[in-house]
Amino acid sequence: MKLEEKFEGVFLIDGKLATRNLVKDFKVHGEKLVEIDGVQYRYWNPYRSKLAAAIMKGMKSMPIKKGSRVLYLGAAAGVTPSFISDIVGIKGVVYCVEFAPRAMRDLLNVCERRSNMLPLLADARKPERYEEVGKVDVIYEDVAQPDQEEIMIKNAEKFLKKNGYAMMAIKSQSVDVTKKPKEIYERILNVLRGRFEILETYELSPFDKDHLFVVMKMNVF
């Protein structure tokens, strides 16, 4: 098998994405595990993770690195957060905000096995409810809400370090099903430009329909 490092902590194995498994033999969603030179890797499915999809679509930079502090908004059952957990390693941390109690139950099962993932049952619209998070290097947002951009801005103003990064999956169908996705993307990007420098954008088809992935750097307020 051919192994190459795509980004710090992100690998390609025969052209397929993977991360080093932080918790040996532990799977989150039935992903395939493989061992190379005594190291266990987890295959990272871009059809199950918008971050993986963005990487496969050509994302040029990865703000999330070993040791990063990441605030993840909309952690759901913990699939993508678990791969971020692999990337940041034991010296990093992933704060996992999730509002739905059912998803939180699944998320807790993952966090119990991964000491660098901390679950927070909270509404991402109310960051004051989890202010103990403190400053972070990266905010990652994947929420199905019509005010996605405002949620990002509110959390960035409270938690993001100076010159920190933000990554966001804009879900056009969660914003307005009556408008074309490109109209929604441009409207939201215009709002975000008031707070961020837009570094990269990627439509995620065929992995996810009607989604735009955005990588941003926070401007000084």
N, C-alpha and C positions, 0 to 999 in steps of 0.2 A: 504494500500500500504506500502511496506517495503522500507524505505529510509536509505541509508548508504552513507557516504562520501568516495569516492575513492581516491581523492587527494583534496588539498585545493581548494574549489570552484567547484569541479567536483563530481557529485553524481551518484549513481545507484538507480533507482526506479524500484523495481521488476526486477532487472537485466538489465534495459535499462539506457543508459547514459542520463544525464541531467545537466543543470546548473541553478542557480538562475537567473531569468529574471531581468536584470538591469532596463528595461523599461517596466513596468507592461502592459500587454495585447498586447504588440507589437511583431509581428511575422516577421521573415525575409524571410522564404521560405515555409510558411504554416505549420510549425512544430506544434505539439500538445503542448498545455499548460495544466498544472495541478497545483492545489493548495493543499498544505499540511501544516497544522498547521499555516495557514495564510500567507504562503510564496508561491509565484508563481515560478514554474520551467518550463524550456523549454526542451523538449526531443531533444537529439543531435544525429542525424542519422549518423552512421558510413559509410553509402553508399554515403553520401553527404559531408563528411569531412574527410580528410586524418588523421588529428590529432585524431579525434574520432575513426577512424579505428585502429590507432596505439595503442590507449588505450585499445580497445577491443581485440587487438592481444596480450596484456600482458605487455605493457609498464610499467616499474617499477618506474620511477621517472618523475615528472612533474616540469620542471624548471619555468614555468609560474605560478605565484602566485599573491595573492592580493597585489596591489601596484606596480606590475612589469611594466617596460617600455619595450614595445615590438615593434620591427620593422618588419612589415609583408610585404614580397616581393611577389607580385602576388596576390593581395587581391581580384581580380575578383569582383563579385557582393556583397561580404562582408559576406558570410554565415559563414565560419569558423572564420573570424575576429570578428564577432558579439558574438560568444561563448567565444572567448578570452576576449572580452570586459566584458562579465559577470564575468569571473574569476578574472581579474585584478581589477574590481570595479572602483569606482569614483576616487580613489587616484592613479590609474594606467592610462596608456595611450597606445593606439595601433596606431602606425603610419602605414597607409595603402597605400602602393605604388602600383599603377596600371597604365599600359601603354595604354590599349585599351579604347578609348573614350566611346564606347558603354557600357562596363562593368562599367566604372567610373560613368555613369549616375545612374545605379542601386546602386552602392556603395554610392553615395552621398545621396540617399534616406535613407539609413541606418545610415550614419554618422550624418545626420540632427537630428535624434532621439536619438543618443547616443553621448553624449558630450565627452566621452573618446576615441572616434575613430576619427582620423584626416586623411582626404583623401589627397593623393599626386599624381597628374597626372605626372608620370615620368617613365623613363626607368631605371630599376634596374641595368643595366650595367654602369650607370653614376651616382654614389652616390653623386658626387659633386653637382648635381642639387638639392639635398634635404639635404644639409649639416646642415641645421637648426635643424634637428632632434637631433643632439648631441649624447651623449653616452646612450646606452640601455643595459638592462639586458639580453635580449633574441632576437635573430634574427630568424625569421621563414620564410622559403623560399618554395614557391610552384609555380614555373615558368616552362613553357613548352618551354625550350630553350636548344640547344645542349651544351652550355657552363655553365650549371647550377653550377658546382663546382667553376668556376672562379667568377661567380656573387656572390656566397656566400663568398668567400675569400676576394674579393674586399670590400664588405660591412662590413665584420667583422673587417678588418683592420682599417676601418674608424670609425665605430660606436660602436663596441662591447666593453663593459667594461672588464677590466682585470678579468680573471676567469669567464667571461660570457659564456652563453650557446647558442647553435645554434640547430635548428631543421629543417630538410630538407626532402622533398619528391623527391626522384630521379625518374624521369619519363624516363624509358629506351627507349620507343618508340619515344620520342622527341629528343633523342641523336643519335641513329642509329638503324633504323628498320632492318638492315641486320645482326645484331649481336644478340646473345642470351642475355637476360636481365642480367644473372649472370656475363657475361663478362664485361658488361657495369658497373654494380654495383662495381665490384672489381677494375676496372680502376679508377672510380671516387673516391672510398674510399681511394685508394692509394694516390691520389692527396690531398684529404682532410687530410690525416694523417700527411702531412707536416705542417699543421696549427692547427689541432685539435686533441684532444683525443677522439676517437670514444667510446661512452659509451654503446649505444644500437642500434641494427638494427632489423627491422621487415619488411618482405614481407607482403604486404597489401591484398593479396587475402584472401577471396573472395570479399572483399569490393572494391578493386581497382586492376585491372590486371596490371602486369608488373611495379609495383611501389615498391620501397624500402624506408622505412622511417628511418631516421637516427637522433639520439640524440647525440650531441657532446658538448665538453667543450673546450673553446679556450685555446691554449697554449700561453705562454708569447712569443711574437715575439722578 
